[in-house]
Amino acid sequence: MPVISSFYGILIKMYFGDHPPSHFHADYAEFAAQISINDFAIIQGYLPPKALALVVEWASIHKDELFEN
């Protein structure tokens, strides 16, 4: 899966045209989650709270770009 961003050991990945709902993948150490682009809720998986907070902050800044992808 293509990595579109990485920061603080977190990898953000996304497939173009992946299955609905619109989402991206976030991996941190042994944790992985699918995150909704609409409301940044976890669809599947788990991230520790601090990692999730960083992912949500990043996603809120890049929301338009995520929807374009």
N, C-alpha and C positions, 0 to 999 in steps of 0.2 A: 504494500500500500504506500503511495507517495507521501513523504513527509513534507508538510507545508510550512512548519515552524518548529523551533525547538528553543527551550529556555529553562533554566534551573533544573535540568534533567528530565523535563517533560517533553514528550514528542507529540505533536499534533499532526494527525494523518487524515486524509480525505480521499475518497474515490469520487470522480466525476460521475454523476448519474446513478449514485448508489440508491438502494431501496429507501422508500419513504419510512418515516418522516425525515425531513432534512436534518442531517446530523454530521458530526465529525467524531473522530476517535482521539482519545487522549491516553497516552501510556506514561506511567511514572513508576520506575523500579518494577516490582512484580505486579503492579496494579494496572488495570485498563478499564476504560469506560467509553460508552457512546453517549455523546452530549447533544441534545437538541439545539438547533440554531435558533429556534423561535423563542425559547424561554430559558435556555442554558440548563435545563433539568437533565439529570442522568436518566437515560433511557434504559441502559443495561450496564452492569458492571459496578465498579467501586473505585473511588479515589480518596485518599486521606483528605480531611477537611482543608488543610493548608494548601495542598496541591490543587484541590478543586477551586478554592478561592482564586488562585493564580490563573487557572484556566478560564474561569468566568470573567475575570478582569481582562485577560487577553481577548477573549471572544467578544466582549462588549465593544472593545476598540475596533475589532476587525469584522463586525457583524455583516456589513454590506459586502465585503470581499468574500466571506463565507457563503452568502447567498448566491453570489455570482458563480462561485465554483460549483 
